[in-house]
Amino acid sequence: MSPLRLLLLLCLAAAAAAAPAPELALVRVWPGWKDAEDFTRLREYFGAAPDAGSRRVLRTTAEQRAGFYFLVRTRGPAVPEATLELAVLRPDGPEPALHRFPAPLRAGEDVIELGLTGDAWPGGKRAQPVAWRLRVLGAGGRVLAEERSFLWVDPTP
């Protein structure tokens, strides 16, 4: 192998090693109320047990379907130990409620629905969050991605 080719290969290898790892991104977060019927699949009308199918739905109260949901779309590398941390400032109190959902993220694009159901969303269908913040936490609690509503303000240290 000629010295020029060897030098070219070494430069390419160094450039590939120095390239940053692909970052995780929250593509979109859609908040909104969903009734229990929005999750009913055709099979359930014929006596089958409730089943989310290919949808990934995580709820604060698993057996209750109606609630306020955040449809989360991510893009990036797989994060097997991911936790989605949702902080919501509800209309019934001044302090944000913090909810953590263990949710391994798949490589590429992934969609997860996070539901505040039962006692986690006492306002019902008409209530809207005052503000919210969603973080994707990796191993050790490191923040990998974050999205927030317009009105969310982090407290000063």
Secondary structure as GFF3:
##gff-version 3
##sequence-region A 1 157
A	DSSP	alpha_helix	3	18	.	.	.	ID=ss1
A	DSSP	beta_strand	25	34	.	.	.	ID=ss2
A	DSSP	three_ten_helix	36	39	.	.	.	ID=ss3
A	DSSP	three_ten_helix	42	46	.	.	.	ID=ss4
A	DSSP	beta_strand	57	59	.	.	.	ID=ss5
A	DSSP	beta_strand	67	76	.	.	.	ID=ss6
A	DSSP	beta_strand	83	89	.	.	.	ID=ss7
A	DSSP	beta_strand	97	102	.	.	.	ID=ss8
A	DSSP	beta_strand	108	117	.	.	.	ID=ss9
A	DSSP	three_ten_helix	118	120	.	.	.	ID=ss10
A	DSSP	beta_strand	131	137	.	.	.	ID=ss11
A	DSSP	three_ten_helix	139	141	.	.	.	ID=ss12
A	DSSP	beta_strand	143	148	.	.	.	ID=ss13
###
